């Protein structure tokens, strides 16, 4: 949006807002004032109109021609309300990107954008110490499994901006890895971003990749993540999520990797689905290593990722004219891709030792409301269809099991729980005892997952 000739109101007046103000004024744009829920020190030439709730009064008086939400850490519900108020008064509104999206604070106002559906349902609330992350990875060789996926690629992107010596990209999809390297470096090959084509199900391929790269830090993001597909094919939960994680841990042991972050899911707290059971087993195997540098991070639904319900809803609406909502009162926790990657890297610096780290994601989002927003986004050209919950699904998710006691960490809003340690060798022995694992029927596989999870 072109701001010249308009009077701008800033929502929020923290560090990012001050940079936006400086950038706007250097470009000849007039900023008239600020609304903020705190007590900011506002320059004398700006009006302080009061808290954010005063926005309707400011707009009704005609005190500004456009609104910029100039805070990176602002709740999605607040963004939705601000957008609604601006639209009521026919005033354009733009929003600053999440802090993780800002690579340079120069001319930061030029990358403000209209609020998206993502902003209104999931917005980063994680206070990230990027300097600490940089210190933790400086000079280190970091290997990322599942590097081509939504979370893995964002971890690689953030590492690429850090002081990491090398970032090894490990994935079974060579095209995704290749595209990521080109996007980050502009080159077909970059020695700082070596490609390691391997499938975590194959211990030999992993051994060769570790031998080639020799990592000292591993981010394990490779997994199968869809509840529905794993309920239909539970063997993949066993061989990929459980067996693959055991293979990664074995390779880490063989090459003396001293730090690892394993990506898990909030479905590990309930363990009703094959996904939840397999990820819970992964958490326990990481705990079973017994090294202080090994830990897991439990995620909710990552908004905008390929595994996100938002992605599925958009596909349904665009191609089939309807959005399918399972369950009447279904709700889910959401986080952003950038927030998820930042949480992984922030966890590297935690001094609390082993455990599973979980972020407080506030109130869950009603899935019906998200479906309505997707339909509105596409101009109302779809309808909502309700179905019963599928196998392994439940209406309300939780972040912690009833037996878990969350402990505070040095990161505000991030908690740690300890799962019961499980030696990966026990898991490997149980899997090796299954002579033809791929010949097992689905219910037998589910039973094996239950047995391993309950050892």
N, C-alpha and C positions, 0 to 999 in steps of 0.2 A: 504494500500500500504506500502511496505517496503522501507524506505528511505536510509538505510545504503548503502554507496558506491555511492550515487548520490549527485549532487550539487543542492541545493534548492534555488529558488528565491521566496521571499515573496512579495505578492501584498498587500499593506497596512502595516502600522506600528503603530497601536494604542495599546491599553491595551491588547487586545486578541492576537495580533501578537507578542508582547513581551513575553507573556506566552508561545506561540507556539515556539518561538525562544529558550527560556530557556529549554523547554521540549525536543526539538530536539537536542540541543547541549549536554544536559545531557545524551542523548541516543547515543551520538557519531556520530550524523549526521552533515554534513557540510552545513551551510547556507552561500551562497556567497554574497547575496545582497538583495536590496529592491527597489520596485517601489511604489510611493505614490504621490497622487495629492497635498499633503500638503508639509510642510517643516519639516519633522520629524527629531528628534535627533537620528541618527543612530550610533550604536557602531563603534569604529574605525576599527575593523576587518571586517566590512561589507562594500560593495560598495553601494552607492546610485545612481541608474541608471536614476533617474528622474521621471517624471510623469507616470501614468499608460499607457498613450498613447505610451510610449517608449518601451513597451513590445515586439512588433515585431522586433525592432532593437536588443534588448537583445537576443532574440531567434535566430535571423539570425546569430549573432556573435558566437553562441554556448556557451554563458556564463553560462548556467545552464542546468541541465538534467531533472528537474521537477519544476513545479510551484505549490505553495500553496496560494490560496486566503485566506489571514489571517485576513480579516475584517468581522465582523458580520453584520454591517450596511453598505451594499453595494448594489446599485441598481441592479435589475434583468437584465436590459439591459446591464449593464457593465459585469455581469457574463457571459451572452450569448456571448458578444464580446470577452472576455478573453478566453472562451472555444473554440471559433472559431479559434482564433489566435494560441492557443496551438496545436490544431489539425492540422492546416496547416503546422506546423513545427514538427509534430509527437513527441511532448513533452507531457508527462502525466501531467494532472492537477487535483488537488483535492481542496476541498473547506472546510473552517471551517463552522461548523453548526451555525445557528442563536444563538445569545447569550442565548435565552430562553431554547435552547436545551442543553446547557452546565451546568451540575449539579456540576461539579468540574473542576477546572482549572489545576489539576494535570494531567500530561501526556496528555494535551489537543490535541496534534498532532495526538494521536492514534485514535481520532474519526473524523478526517477529512475524507471526502468521495468525490467520483467523483460527479461533478455537475449533478443535476437531472433536469428534465423538470420543476419541481416546482421552483427551484432556478432561472431559466431563465425567468419566467413569474411573480413570486411573491416572494419577499424577504423582510423581515421586515425592515422598516425604522423608527420604533418607538423607540425613546430614552426613555428607561424605568428606572425609579428610583426604583429598587427592595427593597432598604432599606426603602423607604417611604411606599411601599406596605406592607412590613412586619410590620411597625409601625401601619398602619391603621387596620390590621386584628389581631394584637397581642392580645391574650387572649379572642378573640371574637368567638362566635358560628355562623358560616356561613352556611346557607342552600343554596344549588344549585339545582334549578329545571331543569329538562332535563339533569341531571348529567351524564347519559349514552351516550349522543350525542357527536358529534365531538368537539364542542366548550365547552359544559358543562364538559366533561371529562378532557379537557386541563385546564380549570379553577380549577377543583378539584386537578389536578396534581400540579399546581403552588401553590395552597393554602396549599397542603400537605407539601411543602418545606418551608412554611412560619411559622409564630408563631401563626397561628390560633389555638384556643383551641380545637374546633371540627369542622368538615366539614360534614354536613348532606347531603346525596345523595338522592335526590328525583327524581323518574322516574317511568313511568308505565311499563318499561321493567326491570324486576328483574335480568335477566341474564346479561345485560350490566352493571348494577351496581355491581353485584357480581364479574364479571370479572375485573372491575376497581379496586375494593378493593384488590383482590388477586394480581393484577399487581403492585399496589403501596405498599402494606404492606407484601405481601408474605403469608398472612393468609386468612382463610375463613371468619373470623370475626375480625374486629378491632374497638375497642370502640371509637377511634377518628374519624372513618368513618362510622357512623351508616347508615343503609339502610332504606329509608322511601318509601315504595312502594305505590304510589298514582298517580291518574290521575287528572291533574289540572281542568278537566271539572267537577269533583265531589267535591263540596264544603265540604261535610262531610268528605271525605278522606283527603282533605287538612287540615281541622280543626284538625283532629286526629293526622296528621303528625306534625303540628305546636305545638300541645299540648304535644306531645311526646318529641320533640327536643327543643322547646323554643328558636328559633333563635333570634339574635339581628341584623343580617345582612342577606339579601337575594339577591342572584344573580338569576334573572329570565330568564333562557335560554330555557325553554320548549316551543315549538311551532311547527307548521307545516310550512315548509319553501319552498316547491316547487311551483313555479308559476303554472305550468301545472296541477298538481293534484288538486290545490285549484280552478282553473278555472273550472275543471270538476266537483268538489264537493265543491262549495262555502259554503255550510253549515258548513264545517269543519273550514273555516276561521272565521265564526261567533261564533261557539260553542267552539272551541279550542283557537284560537288566541285572540279573543275578550272576550268571556265568561270566558275562563280559566284565562286570565290576571286579569279580574275583581275579580275572586275568590281568586287569589293570593294576590291582594291588600286588599281585605276584611280580609283575614287571617292575613296579616301584621298589619292591624289596630287593630284587636282583640287581638293580642299578642304584641302590642306596639313595633314593629320593627322600629328602627330609621333610618336604611339605606337600600336602595334597588337600584340595577342597573338592568334595564330592557333591554334586547337585542332586538334591532329593526333592520331594514334593509334600505338600500338606496332606495328601492322601495317605502318607505313611502314618499319620496320626490315627486314622480310623482303621486302616488295613482291611477294608471290606472288599476292595477290588484287587485284581491281579497286579495292577500297577502299584497300588498302595502297599501290598505285601512285598513285592519285589524291591521297591524302594526302601522299605523298612529294613529288609534284609541287608541291603547295601549300606545303610546307616550303621547297622550293627557290625558288619564286617570292617568298616572304617574304624569304628570304636575299638574293634578287636585287635587292630594293629598295635595299639598301645603307645604310639608316638605322639608327643605333644603337638607336633606340626600337622597332624592329620585331623580333619574335621569335615562335617557335612553342612550344607545350607539347605533348608527346607523352604521351597517356593510355593506360592499360590499359583493361580492361573496368571500367566504372563501375557498382558494385554498387547495385542498386535503381533504376537509370535504365530508361527504356522500351526501351533498346537492350541491356539486360543479359540474360545467359543466365538469371539468377535469375527475371526477369519471365517469360521464355518457359517455364521449367520449371514455374512455378506455374500458368500458363495450361494447359499440357499436363496436369498432374496433376488440376486441378480439373474440367476439361471433357472429358478423354479418358481419365482413369484410368491414364495411363502417362507416363513421362518419357523422352524420347529423348536418349541420349548418343551422340554421334558420335565414333568412335575408341575404342580400348581403354584407352590410357593418357593421354588428353588432359588437359592442365593449362592454366590461364590465370592471369595476374596480375589482381588486383582492387584497386580503390580506391573510396572512398566519394564520393558526390555532393558533400558538403560539402568534402572534401579536394580534389577536383578543382577546384572553384570557388576555393578558397583558394590553390591552386597557381597558377592563372591570375593572380589579383590580386597574389600575392607576386612573380610574374615581372616585373611592371611596375617594381618597384624594383631589379631586377638591373642592375648597372653594367657587366656583361661584354659588352654590345653584342649584335649579331645572333647568332642561333643557335637551336637547338632544345633546350628544357629538359625533362629527364626525371627522374622521381622513382624512387629505388630502392624497389621495392615488396616486398622480401624474397623469400620462397619462393613459387613459384606454387601454386595450389590445384588439387587433383585434381577434375576435373569430376564423376567418379563419386561422390565423397564429398559434393559439393554436391547432387547428385540425391538421394542417400540422406537428406540433411538435409531437403530439401523434402518428401519423402514422409513422413518422421517428423513434420514440422510439421503435415501434413494428416491425421495420425492413421493413417498406413500404408495409406491407401485408394488406392494407385497402385503401379505396378510400373515397373522400369527396363527399357528396350528399347535395345539397342546397334545402331548402324548404322555403316557406313563413313563416313569423313570426306568432306565434300562438296567441290565445286570451290572452290579458293581457301583451303581450311582446312588446318591442320597441327596436329600433336599438341602441340608445345611452342612457346610464343611466346618471343620475346626482345625486350629493350628497345632494343638497339643493333645496328646492322649490323656485320658483321665488319670492315668498312673504317672504322668510326667509333671515335674515341678519346675517351671521356668525360673531361671536365674538371670538377673540383670547383667549386662556386659558394659564395656567401656563405650559402646556405640549407643547413643540414645535411641530407644525404641526397638532395639535388637536384644533378644533373649537367647539363653542357651539351655538345652536339656541334654541329659545323658541317657543314651539307650544302653541296653544290656549288651556287653561285648560278645562278639561271635567270631571265632577263628575261621578265616576263609578256608583253611585246610579241611575243616569239618564239612563245610559246604561243598567243596570240591570232591571230597570223598563220597558224599551222598549222591552227587550228580554222576560221578563215575560208576557208581553201583547200578545206575540205570542203564542197562545194556543198550537199548535202542530208545534213546530219549525222544526221538522224533516219531517213534511208533506208538507212543503213549496216547491214550484218549484224553480229551480235554479235562474231564473230571479228575482223572488220576493226576494230571499235571497240577491242577488246583490244589489237590490234597498234598502233593509234595511241597508246594509253596507254603501251605499252612503249617506243615510239619517243620520246615526249615525256619519259618518265622517264629515258631513257638519253642524252639530248642532252648 
